[in-house]
């Protein structure tokens, strides 16, 4: 990886002092932390884009139009730097807006998401945010799964090699191992136990999320969060367990030409996985954040539902808001606590820090995987796993890249990327909400969902610590941004999960890395607008004294003032789309869809690739369309179907014949 030049470092230092001046809680420690994040960027293309941004800010003539002074960014005074960044943030040119958003996230998230090395963060104390809670004694009883150490170039033999250990791969591993298969599971991320969860946000992002939580769409309009550790997304997600709606199943059946989604077989798979991961509503205890949502919905007479969760014995309101960075108590029933544990107990071999490069083939069939293992102590080793079948469960970004690197050419590979874009409308309340507390999600409404031909938005909440607002809040000045952050304890939200109709795509670069190309269509943007207007009504009905959006600049209104709805609507509509607002993707789907024919999809009803027998897919890539609900349960049910379709060892439905 190339390094920053001296001038680029000078510009980056000036950016840190502009976004978060020392007086606002920044300082030299922030510059050093941001530099470490930059030096650890895993994607060379992202590093190259950063160098271009820093180079543009160093050009005097580029800065003249926005600051009125023909000087490099680092030579401008503070007011001129703020003015220049505002010019980028609200530019008519999307590339500048995207650059601003990327730089804001790069500086503000490392600042607020971890304390300085010499103590607590000043703003944490001001808001009453406790930071990471003391490690409970129970964390020591929930140990890492046993794994196989790779300390040199290695070749293994197995019946099945599974790439990924999340909602898809974990289920396949558990089902096959219990049916007598010799299974090897390859996981790109770390093997973490409960005692490894520090609950410092920056550390949690680095260790539990894909590329340290730094993935974003190629335009920079949408950050992408995906799990990357043993258990995948099921280890760090928010435990929401919605089944796929009947209307959506029918849409999927029509789009794919398959009756699987409307069949008893799929219904039985949903029931099996729900039982194994302990889906229930007894642990859906609302904290203040969810009670705000419920209060507003009931005041309006809109439907409110209880969210089923795969958590058993949640420890309480204070602790549960942290489980997006891993559950210390073993209450979350992800695959690391259920199916993977079943698999390991049946003899499956788990290998962490292992990235599959290509699928091997022989006589026209998949016959194994070529991979690289990067142990925590440094270095890298080649791992070859020879197997009867290969199952890709690497997620909707990395599965299509693996297929492309392996020479598959089906035109649908990577072509239907759905992201469930998420934003939120925030409300400021007189009482303390402490949105970092409480179970992650316990209440929802589908009042705006599945309206427009089956599309629209679910409304939920989610635990909010400091990383998400640092990334998503609008930035008008360092003072205004910090003032918004300082009010976090009194802030509630209505989260908006958009069911997107119109997909983007995943492209695989010459370096073999996947990159997401995605922008909201006019259709999806219209549904988002409707949901944002509805979210403001919920917050107003719940008693918010101020409402603001995650736009640049934010739409801000006070419900106590006359005409607030008209002003809010006008402001929202001016600032939609194209890097003008804070959005994020927690769910990636659809890049190797299941279909009846190779003209309509990548794999058949059994999950097997049309183009390469013996290669199966078992993750959210299978989705023909977006799900419209949190997808974990659907992924697990499809993976169950794929695994059971292979049969027991020795009776494998023709596999290998």
Secondary structure as UniProt FT lines:
FT   HELIX           6..19
FT   HELIX           22..24
FT   HELIX           28..39
FT   HELIX           44..57
FT   HELIX           60..67
FT   HELIX           73..75
FT   HELIX           78..89
FT   HELIX           94..112
FT   TURN            117..118
FT   HELIX           122..127
FT   HELIX           137..141
FT   STRAND          154..163
FT   TURN            167..168
FT   HELIX           169..178
FT   TURN            179..180
FT   STRAND          183..186
FT   HELIX           194..196
FT   HELIX           201..208
FT   HELIX           210..213
FT   TURN            218..219
FT   STRAND          223..224
FT   TURN            230..232
FT   HELIX           233..236
FT   HELIX           246..256
FT   HELIX           260..262
FT   HELIX           264..276
FT   TURN            277..278
FT   TURN            282..283
FT   HELIX           288..300
FT   STRAND          305..306
FT   HELIX           317..320
FT   TURN            321..322
FT   HELIX           323..325
FT   TURN            335..338
FT   HELIX           339..345
FT   TURN            346..347
FT   STRAND          349..351
FT   STRAND          354..362
FT   TURN            363..364
FT   STRAND          365..373
FT   TURN            376..377
FT   STRAND          381..392
FT   HELIX           395..405
FT   TURN            406..407
FT   TURN            411..414
FT   STRAND          417..418
FT   STRAND          422..428
FT   TURN            435..436
FT   STRAND          443..445
FT   TURN            447..448
FT   TURN            453..454
FT   STRAND          455..460
FT   HELIX           467..472
FT   HELIX           478..486
FT   HELIX           488..490
FT   STRAND          491..499
FT   STRAND          504..508
FT   TURN            510..511
FT   STRAND          514..517
FT   HELIX           522..541
FT   TURN            542..543
FT   STRAND          546..549
FT   STRAND          556..557
FT   TURN            559..560
FT   TURN            562..563
FT   HELIX           564..574
FT   TURN            578..579
FT   STRAND          584..585
FT   TURN            591..592
FT   TURN            598..600
FT   TURN            605..606
FT   STRAND          608..609
FT   STRAND          615..617
FT   HELIX           620..622
FT   HELIX           632..645
FT   TURN            649..650
FT   TURN            653..656
//
